[in-house]
Amino acid sequence: MANTGRKIGVNIFTLMQNAGFSREELARKLSYSYRDMCRILEGKLMLPPVEVTRIAEFFGKTKQELLHYEADKFVPELQYMKEFSDTKNLDKILDLLDEYVDLKEAM
């Protein structure tokens, strides 16, 4: 299963590009710092469900549409799984699983 935070970030990034926004513009329009916007797009900052909904609505989508947006086909599956190939990343893997469960429970 793909990292949910990264998937959301890729989907937001794709919508951002389709809308013609830069990272700086999107950060400003959504009231995030540039650094936080970069972390969101990279899947390194997990968003609470209310923020996922707010961002989805900004792009004229529902939360479900944002979560299941077809941007995944543009990102190789190996990019999602890179972190799982190294046993030194066990803590990171467990953190990702916790994030995923939290997000699924919040839906």
N, CA and C atoms as an extended XYZ file, in Angstrom:
321
Properties=species:S:1:pos:R:3:atomname:S:1:resname:S:1:resid:I:1 pbc="F F F"
N         0.853       -1.175        0.000 N   MET     1
C         0.000        0.000        0.000 CA  MET     1
C         0.897        1.236        0.000 C   MET     1
N         0.541        2.186       -0.781 N   ALA     2
C         1.318        3.416       -0.908 CA  ALA     2
C         1.187        4.267        0.349 C   ALA     2
N         2.214        5.013        0.624 N   ASN     3
C         2.191        5.961        1.728 CA  ASN     3
C         1.089        6.975        1.460 C   ASN     3
N         0.095        7.040        2.309 N   THR     4
C        -1.065        7.908        2.101 CA  THR     4
C        -0.653        9.379        2.035 C   THR     4
N         0.235        9.803        2.907 N   GLY     5
C         0.696       11.189        2.879 CA  GLY     5
C         1.357       11.537        1.564 C   GLY     5
N         2.176       10.637        1.058 N   ARG     6
C         2.841       10.884       -0.217 CA  ARG     6
C         1.833       10.896       -1.359 C   ARG     6
N         0.863        9.995       -1.299 N   LYS     7
C        -0.162        9.951       -2.348 CA  LYS     7
C        -0.956       11.257       -2.373 C   LYS     7
N        -1.346       11.734       -1.205 N   ILE     8
C        -2.074       13.006       -1.135 CA  ILE     8
C        -1.193       14.130       -1.677 C   ILE     8
N         0.077       14.128       -1.297 N   GLY     9
C         1.001       15.143       -1.788 CA  GLY     9
C         1.135       15.126       -3.302 C   GLY     9
N         1.255       13.945       -3.878 N   VAL    10
C         1.350       13.817       -5.339 CA  VAL    10
C         0.068       14.318       -5.992 C   VAL    10
N        -1.065       13.973       -5.401 N   ASN    11
C        -2.344       14.409       -5.972 CA  ASN    11
C        -2.484       15.929       -5.903 C   ASN    11
N        -2.101       16.521       -4.779 N   ILE    12
C        -2.150       17.977       -4.649 CA  ILE    12
C        -1.181       18.613       -5.645 C   ILE    12
N         0.011       18.043       -5.761 N   PHE    13
C         1.005       18.573       -6.694 CA  PHE    13
C         0.469       18.551       -8.126 C   PHE    13
N        -0.177       17.462       -8.513 N   THR    14
C        -0.732       17.349       -9.856 CA  THR    14
C        -1.826       18.379      -10.078 C   THR    14
N        -2.718       18.531       -9.104 N   LEU    15
C        -3.771       19.541       -9.218 CA  LEU    15
C        -3.176       20.950       -9.274 C   LEU    15
N        -2.122       21.179       -8.503 N   MET    16
C        -1.438       22.462       -8.496 CA  MET    16
C        -0.877       22.778       -9.881 C   MET    16
N        -0.210       21.785      -10.474 N   GLN    17
C         0.348       21.978      -11.807 CA  GLN    17
C        -0.755       22.210      -12.841 C   GLN    17
N        -1.818       21.421      -12.754 N   ASN    18
C        -2.931       21.572      -13.696 CA  ASN    18
C        -3.568       22.953      -13.595 C   ASN    18
N        -3.568       23.520      -12.383 N   ALA    19
C        -4.149       24.849      -12.171 CA  ALA    19
C        -3.167       25.970      -12.516 C   ALA    19
N        -1.910       25.603      -12.768 N   GLY    20
C        -0.910       26.608      -13.139 CA  GLY    20
C        -0.313       27.371      -11.977 C   GLY    20
N        -0.388       26.812      -10.769 N   PHE    21
C         0.177       27.464       -9.591 CA  PHE    21
C         1.597       26.972       -9.348 C   PHE    21
N         2.420       27.845       -8.797 N   SER    22
C         3.729       27.433       -8.288 CA  SER    22
C         3.535       26.995       -6.837 C   SER    22
N         4.552       26.424       -6.267 N   ARG    23
C         4.497       26.043       -4.850 CA  ARG    23
C         4.275       27.270       -3.973 C   ARG    23
N         4.970       28.355       -4.323 N   GLU    24
C         4.848       29.593       -3.552 CA  GLU    24
C         3.419       30.134       -3.608 C   GLU    24
N         2.830       30.142       -4.808 N   GLU    25
C         1.462       30.645       -4.954 CA  GLU    25
C         0.471       29.801       -4.174 C   GLU    25
N         0.610       28.484       -4.292 N   LEU    26
C        -0.320       27.596       -3.592 CA  LEU    26
C        -0.185       27.758       -2.089 C   LEU    26
N         1.042       27.858       -1.602 N   ALA    27
C         1.259       28.060       -0.159 CA  ALA    27
C         0.559       29.334        0.303 C   ALA    27
N         0.720       30.387       -0.449 N   ARG    28
C         0.103       31.672       -0.089 CA  ARG    28
C        -1.421       31.568       -0.112 C   ARG    28
N        -1.984       30.971       -1.170 N   LYS    29
C        -3.440       30.869       -1.307 CA  LYS    29
C        -4.064       29.996       -0.224 C   LYS    29
N        -3.319       28.997        0.254 N   LEU    30
C        -3.849       28.086        1.279 CA  LEU    30
C        -3.374       28.449        2.689 C   LEU    30
N        -2.651       29.567        2.814 N   SER    31
C        -2.161       30.066        4.110 CA  SER    31
C        -1.192       29.096        4.791 C   SER    31
N        -0.281       28.529        3.999 N   TYR    32
C         0.803       27.699        4.530 CA  TYR    32
C         2.118       28.412        4.274 C   TYR    32
N         3.121       28.092        5.069 N   SER    33
C         4.463       28.573        4.753 CA  SER    33
C         4.953       27.785        3.531 C   SER    33
N         5.926       28.341        2.836 N   TYR    34
C         6.490       27.640        1.685 CA  TYR    34
C         7.073       26.296        2.130 C   TYR    34
N         7.751       26.309        3.267 N   ARG    35
C         8.372       25.075        3.776 CA  ARG    35
C         7.314       24.003        4.048 C   ARG    35
N         6.219       24.391        4.710 N   ASP    36
C         5.162       23.414        4.991 CA  ASP    36
C         4.515       22.916        3.701 C   ASP    36
N         4.343       23.799        2.722 N   MET    37
C         3.748       23.365        1.458 CA  MET    37
C         4.649       22.333        0.781 C   MET    37
N         5.936       22.568        0.795 N   CYS    38
C         6.869       21.587        0.222 CA  CYS    38
C         6.766       20.251        0.956 C   CYS    38
N         6.671       20.300        2.263 N   ARG    39
C         6.554       19.069        3.053 CA  ARG    39
C         5.242       18.349        2.760 C   ARG    39
N         4.165       19.095        2.540 N   ILE    40
C         2.883       18.488        2.184 CA  ILE    40
C         3.002       17.789        0.836 C   ILE    40
N         3.568       18.485       -0.138 N   LEU    41
C         3.683       17.925       -1.485 CA  LEU    41
C         4.594       16.708       -1.527 C   LEU    41
N         5.560       16.641       -0.620 N   GLU    42
C         6.461       15.499       -0.546 CA  GLU    42
C         5.913       14.384        0.336 C   GLU    42
N         4.776       14.612        0.967 N   GLY    43
C         4.197       13.605        1.846 CA  GLY    43
C         4.875       13.512        3.191 C   GLY    43
N         5.610       14.533        3.567 N   LYS    44
C         6.340       14.524        4.830 CA  LYS    44
C         5.586       15.225        5.952 C   LYS    44
N         4.491       15.877        5.628 N   LEU    45
C         3.660       16.536        6.629 CA  LEU    45
C         2.260       15.964        6.498 C   LEU    45
N         1.855       15.208        7.484 N   MET    46
C         0.537       14.572        7.446 CA  MET    46
C        -0.528       15.599        7.792 C   MET    46
N        -1.516       15.693        6.936 N   LEU    47
C        -2.591       16.658        7.127 CA  LEU    47
C        -3.754       16.048        7.892 C   LEU    47
N        -4.341       16.814        8.808 N   PRO    48
C        -5.564       16.320        9.442 CA  PRO    48
C        -6.687       16.299        8.397 C   PRO    48
N        -7.682       15.445        8.579 N   PRO    49
C        -8.768       15.321        7.596 CA  PRO    49
C        -9.436       16.637        7.231 C   PRO    49
N        -9.587       17.546        8.195 N   VAL    50
C       -10.230       18.827        7.895 CA  VAL    50
C        -9.397       19.628        6.892 C   VAL    50
N        -8.082       19.527        6.967 N   GLU    51
C        -7.214       20.231        6.022 CA  GLU    51
C        -7.252       19.576        4.644 C   GLU    51
N        -7.335       18.252        4.612 N   VAL    52
C        -7.469       17.556        3.327 CA  VAL    52
C        -8.753       18.027        2.641 C   VAL    52
N        -9.824       18.133        3.407 N   THR    53
C       -11.100       18.610        2.860 CA  THR    53
C       -10.967       20.039        2.357 C   THR    53
N       -10.327       20.908        3.127 N   ARG    54
C       -10.169       22.314        2.742 CA  ARG    54
C        -9.375       22.440        1.446 C   ARG    54
N        -8.294       21.680        1.327 N   ILE    55
C        -7.472       21.736        0.113 CA  ILE    55
C        -8.248       21.168       -1.071 C   ILE    55
N        -8.962       20.075       -0.841 N   ALA    56
C        -9.772       19.488       -1.915 CA  ALA    56
C       -10.785       20.500       -2.424 C   ALA    56
N       -11.466       21.174       -1.517 N   GLU    57
C       -12.472       22.161       -1.902 CA  GLU    57
C       -11.846       23.344       -2.647 C   GLU    57
N       -10.626       23.709       -2.284 N   PHE    58
C        -9.920       24.773       -2.998 CA  PHE    58
C        -9.795       24.433       -4.486 C   PHE    58
N        -9.554       23.147       -4.765 N   PHE    59
C        -9.413       22.701       -6.148 CA  PHE    59
C       -10.742       22.252       -6.770 C   PHE    59
N       -11.848       22.463       -6.040 N   GLY    60
C       -13.149       22.075       -6.569 CA  GLY    60
C       -13.397       20.578       -6.527 C   GLY    60
N       -12.777       19.906       -5.578 N   LYS    61
C       -12.905       18.456       -5.420 CA  LYS    61
C       -13.458       18.151       -4.028 C   LYS    61
N       -13.970       16.938       -3.865 N   THR    62
C       -14.310       16.455       -2.530 CA  THR    62
C       -13.061       15.810       -1.938 C   THR    62
N       -13.101       15.545       -0.645 N   LYS    63
C       -11.970       14.866       -0.005 CA  LYS    63
C       -11.729       13.512       -0.661 C   LYS    63
N       -12.803       12.779       -0.931 N   GLN    64
C       -12.663       11.460       -1.564 CA  GLN    64
C       -12.047       11.574       -2.956 C   GLN    64
N       -12.457       12.593       -3.704 N   GLU    65
C       -11.879       12.789       -5.040 CA  GLU    65
C       -10.388       13.092       -4.950 C   GLU    65
N        -9.999       13.891       -3.961 N   LEU    66
C        -8.582       14.194       -3.787 CA  LEU    66
C        -7.801       12.940       -3.405 C   LEU    66
N        -8.361       12.153       -2.487 N   LEU    67
C        -7.663       10.949       -2.041 CA  LEU    67
C        -7.512        9.922       -3.152 C   LEU    67
N        -8.464        9.890       -4.062 N   HIS    68
C        -8.451        8.871       -5.118 CA  HIS    68
C        -8.170        9.455       -6.492 C   HIS    68
N        -7.588       10.642       -6.515 N   TYR    69
C        -7.263       11.296       -7.779 CA  TYR    69
C        -6.290       10.418       -8.554 C   TYR    69
N        -6.378       10.437       -9.847 N   GLU    70
C        -5.588        9.533      -10.691 CA  GLU    70
C        -4.154        9.979      -10.935 C   GLU    70
N        -3.611       10.817      -10.087 N   ALA    71
C        -2.221       11.255      -10.252 CA  ALA    71
C        -1.248       10.115      -10.030 C   ALA    71
N        -1.679        9.073       -9.312 N   ASP    72
C        -0.791        7.950       -9.012 CA  ASP    72
C        -0.120        7.374      -10.241 C   ASP    72
N        -0.814        7.356      -11.371 N   LYS    73
C        -0.243        6.730      -12.555 CA  LYS    73
C         0.991        7.469      -13.054 C   LYS    73
N         1.204        8.711      -12.587 N   PHE    74
C         2.361        9.482      -13.017 CA  PHE    74
C         3.574        9.280      -12.109 C   PHE    74
N         3.393        8.572      -11.020 N   VAL    75
C         4.480        8.357      -10.061 CA  VAL    75
C         4.778        6.867      -10.008 C   VAL    75
N         5.997        6.486      -10.342 N   PRO    76
C         6.314        5.053      -10.322 CA  PRO    76
C         6.092        4.440       -8.946 C   PRO    76
N         5.555        3.248       -8.921 N   GLU    77
C         5.298        2.551       -7.658 CA  GLU    77
C         6.576        2.399       -6.839 C   GLU    77
N         7.703        2.223       -7.503 N   LEU    78
C         8.963        2.068       -6.772 CA  LEU    78
C         9.301        3.310       -5.963 C   LEU    78
N         8.878        4.470       -6.420 N   GLN    79
C         9.137        5.688       -5.650 CA  GLN    79
C         8.405        5.630       -4.320 C   GLN    79
N         7.203        5.067       -4.305 N   TYR    80
C         6.473        4.905       -3.052 CA  TYR    80
C         7.184        3.924       -2.128 C   TYR    80
N         7.713        2.867       -2.694 N   MET    81
C         8.219        1.766       -1.892 CA  MET    81
C         9.697        1.889       -1.535 C   MET    81
N        10.379        2.897       -2.012 N   LYS    82
C        11.813        3.040       -1.788 CA  LYS    82
C        12.172        2.926       -0.308 C   LYS    82
N        11.397        3.568        0.556 N   GLU    83
C        11.713        3.574        1.979 CA  GLU    83
C        11.574        2.186        2.613 C   GLU    83
N        10.805        1.302        2.005 N   PHE    84
C        10.552       -0.008        2.586 CA  PHE    84
C        11.640       -1.019        2.253 C   PHE    84
N        12.555       -0.686        1.378 N   SER    85
C        13.557       -1.651        0.953 CA  SER    85
C        14.745       -1.735        1.905 C   SER    85
N        14.833       -0.858        2.872 N   ASP    86
C        15.956       -0.832        3.800 CA  ASP    86
C        15.447       -1.159        5.210 C   ASP    86
N        15.969       -2.225        5.801 N   THR    87
C        15.504       -2.639        7.129 CA  THR    87
C        15.828       -1.611        8.209 C   THR    87
N        16.727       -0.680        7.942 N   LYS    88
C        17.040        0.375        8.904 CA  LYS    88
C        15.876        1.349        9.055 C   LYS    88
N        14.916        1.272        8.159 N   ASN    89
C        13.793        2.205        8.181 CA  ASN    89
C        12.571        1.649        8.912 C   ASN    89
N        12.760        0.695        9.789 N   LEU    90
C        11.640        0.079       10.481 CA  LEU    90
C        10.787        1.109       11.224 C   LEU    90
N        11.422        2.042       11.937 N   ASP    91
C        10.650        3.069       12.648 CA  ASP    91
C         9.831        3.908       11.678 C   ASP    91
N        10.418        4.250       10.545 N   LYS    92
C         9.704        5.043        9.544 CA  LYS    92
C         8.511        4.245        8.998 C   LYS    92
N         8.709        2.973        8.751 N   ILE    93
C         7.627        2.121        8.248 CA  ILE    93
C         6.484        2.084        9.252 C   ILE    93
N         6.809        1.917       10.520 N   LEU    94
C         5.775        1.884       11.554 CA  LEU    94
C         5.073        3.234       11.669 C   LEU    94
N         5.825        4.328       11.528 N   ASP    95
C         5.211        5.663       11.544 CA  ASP    95
C         4.238        5.833       10.382 C   ASP    95
N         4.627        5.361        9.216 N   LEU    96
C         3.757        5.467        8.045 CA  LEU    96
C         2.482        4.655        8.237 C   LEU    96
N         2.620        3.478        8.819 N   LEU    97
C         1.441        2.657        9.094 CA  LEU    97
C         0.512        3.357       10.089 C   LEU    97
N         1.091        3.969       11.112 N   ASP    98
C         0.283        4.720       12.081 CA  ASP    98
C        -0.448        5.879       11.411 C   ASP    98
N         0.245        6.616       10.544 N   GLU    99
C        -0.382        7.723        9.830 CA  GLU    99
C        -1.549        7.234        8.968 C   GLU    99
N        -1.320        6.128        8.298 N   TYR   100
C        -2.353        5.568        7.425 CA  TYR   100
C        -3.590        5.171        8.240 C   TYR   100
N        -3.373        4.487        9.349 N   VAL   101
C        -4.493        4.065       10.199 CA  VAL   101
C        -5.231        5.283       10.733 C   VAL   101
N        -4.496        6.300       11.186 N   ASP   102
C        -5.138        7.519       11.681 CA  ASP   102
C        -6.001        8.175       10.613 C   ASP   102
N        -5.489        8.236        9.410 N   LEU   103
C        -6.245        8.855        8.324 CA  LEU   103
C        -7.488        8.034        7.985 C   LEU   103
N        -7.347        6.733        7.911 N   LYS   104
C        -8.490        5.872        7.597 CA  LYS   104
C        -9.552        5.955        8.687 C   LYS   104
N        -9.144        6.025        9.948 N   GLU   105
C       -10.114        6.118       11.038 CA  GLU   105
C       -10.832        7.457       11.024 C   GLU   105
N       -10.183        8.493       10.526 N   ALA   106
C       -10.781        9.823       10.506 CA  ALA   106
C       -11.802        9.996        9.374 C   ALA   106
N       -11.813        9.072        8.448 N   MET   107
C       -12.730        9.192        7.293 CA  MET   107
C       -14.126        8.795        7.639 C   MET   107
